[in-house]
Amino acid sequence: MSRPTARVLTLLELLQSGGTRTVAELADRLGVEGRTVRRYVDQLIELDVPVESVRGRYGGYRLAPGYRLPPLMLSDDEALAVLLGLVAGRRAGLTTTERTASETASAKIRRVLPKHIARRLDTLLEALAFTDQPGEFDTPDAGVLLTIADAVRHRRPVSIRYTDRDGRRSERTLHAYGIVAHSGRWYVTGKDAQIGEDRTFRLDRIADARTLPGTFEALVGPGPAQRVLSAFATAEYQHEVTLRIHGTVEQIRAHLPASVASLEEHEPATGQDRATERWLRVELRAERLDWLPPVLASLDRPFVIERPDELRDLVTALADRLASYARQA
């Protein structure tokens, strides 16, 4: 596609976004002069696109009301954004009551996509898992996302260039089990081939991904989403906390989700389920402890602090402050 033709199509997309666009604005977006913008507008009019000229101080160009969009044309990144938005919206309950609307929209988009793009997007959706915590998702690199999804599907090793939270850069070979969307971020979980242990990596910290020759064995045990949650709950932090809380699993999980804490029965009993109140052992790791006393207070359930003593002091201090506030006239 020649550059003038590409600019004419870009001009059409800008006008389709709605409102009146000034000549100066369009020239700046297209990287051309004002007279070139007018020439591009003339070309659209010759193609029966109803472009209207608006006079006055805030004049410019706009599309006539009711103009129907031309056939859908999406780049790889645009198609990826649309389909992932539909999937994430359906998972988070952000769709209309007519559930089939998002499904039929996805089907329509797939029908008009080039086959190679449609195949890569289907591969990604097969490799993708969601946790139960929604969020406004960041934007991962489309090339990295699709390359890793392809490696997951075909069980191929993938080489990644990664920057950790301390700014250290490394190149790793990963046997990727799956891609997980969790609390507004994208993660890939798999075995780090150099150290032979499972690791979880943030996709926005991966600068490059490249598929390598060979294959690896399929995942055995918990799925990718559960592995990511377990990695968060058992990550190394400054403080290790152990509590016993009397309540139901739902009551505790509402304040301490699986990505934060692990639960096990302190007093197991036959026939009890998640809705039965009983003593549960809660273990978690934290860099700081100051956020935990308000969480325990909001639980409003009996609890015992097994460790650390510092947390017990913080809870006592919070209780004293609340009592002093309550006594004030």
PALUM-681382 format. One record per residue (C-alpha): x, y, z. Coordinates in steps of 0.2 Angstrom, whole numbers, plus 5000, padded with zeros to 4 digits. Layout:
BEGIN
XYZ;...
This chain:
BEGIN
500050005000;500750174995;501050305008;499750425000;498450295000;498850245018;498650425023;496950435014;496350285024;497050365040;496150525036;494550425035;494850335051;495150505060;493450575053;492550415058;493050445076;491750585076;491650775077;492450905067;494250905063;495151065058;496351065044;497851105055;497450955066;497250835052;498850905044;499850875060;499150695062;499550645045;501250735044;500750835028;500351015023;498551085024;498351085005;498850905005;497450875017;496150955006;496750844991;496550695002;494750755006;494450774987;494950594985;493750534998;492350634990;492750554973;492550384982;490750434987;491250465005;490150605011;491450725019;490650895024;491651055025;491251155040;491551345039;491951465053;493251485067;493051305072;492751245055;493551095046;492950925040;491750795046;490750645040;488950665036;487850585049;487250405045;488750365035;489050175035;490750115039;491750025025;492249845027;493249815043;495149825042;496149795057;497949775061;498649635072;498749755087;496949815084;496249645081;497049585097;496449735107;494649705101;494549525104;495449525121;494249665126;492749565122;493449415131;493949515147;492249605147;491349445147;492349375161;492149535171;490349545168;490549705158;489349655144;487549675140;486249555147;486149475130;487749365132;487749315114;488149495109;489949485113;490049305106;489349355089;490449515088;491949405091;491349285077;491049425065;492749495068;493649325065;492649305049;493449465041;495249445048;496649375037;496849185041;498649205048;498049335061;496449235065;497549085068;498749175080;497249255090;496449085092;498049015098;498149155111;496349135117;496748945119;498348985130;497449115140;496749095158;495949225170;495949225189;494449285198;495149455201;494649575187;495549745183;495849865170;497249775160;498849855155;499349835136;500649705133;501749695117;500649605104;502149525097;502749455113;501049395118;500649305102;502449225101;502249155119;500449095115;501049005100;502448925111;501148875124;500048785111;501448685103;502448665119;504048745112;505348825122;505449015121;506849135124;506449295133;507349455138;506749505155;506949645167;506449615185;505749735198;507549795203;508049835185;509149685183;509049615165;509249435160;508949315146;508049155150;507348995142;505548965147;504448815145;502848915146;501348825153;500048965150;499649155150;498649225164;497649385166;497649435184;497149605193;497549715178;499149635172;499749495161;500849355166;501649195159;502049045170;503148905166;504748815170;506448915169;507548795160;509148855167;508648825185;507348695183;506048775193;504348855190;504349045188;503049185184;503549335173;502549495170;502349515151;502549705151;504349665158;504749555143;505649655130;505749515117;505149335114;505849205102;505349025099;506648895100;506848725093;506248575102;504748525113;504348495132;503148385141;501348445144;500948525161;500448405175;499548465191;498748635194;498248745180;499248905175;498049025184;498148925200;500048925198;500149115197;499049135212;500149015222;501749105216;501049265223;500449195240;502149105243;503349245236;504849295247;504449445257;505149525273;503849455285;503049285286;501349285294;500349145302;498549165308;497149065314;495449135310;493749065314;492549085300;492049025283;493149015268;492149145259;492249265274;494149255274;494349255255;493349415254;494749505263;496249395260;496149325242;497149175235;498449285228;498849355245;498649215257;498549025258;497148935268;497148765277;495948685289;496648695307;495248585313;494748475299;493048385301;492048265290;490648345280;491148525282;491148635267;491648815262;490148885270;490448815288;491248915301;492848835309;494648875313;495748895297;497548925297;498049075286;499849095280;500549245270;502049345266;502149535266;503449665264;502549775276;501349735291;500449905293;499049855281;498549695290;497749765306;496349855297;496049695287;495849595302;494749725310;493649725294;493449535295;492549545312;493049365316;493949285330;495849265326;497449215334;499149285329;500449145329;501849255321;502649375321;502549465337;502649635328;500949605320;500249575337;500949745343;500249835328;498449765331;498549815349;499049985344;497650005331;496349935344;496950065357;496750205344;495050155339;494550145358;495250315361;494250385346;492650305352;492850385369;493050565363;491450665365;
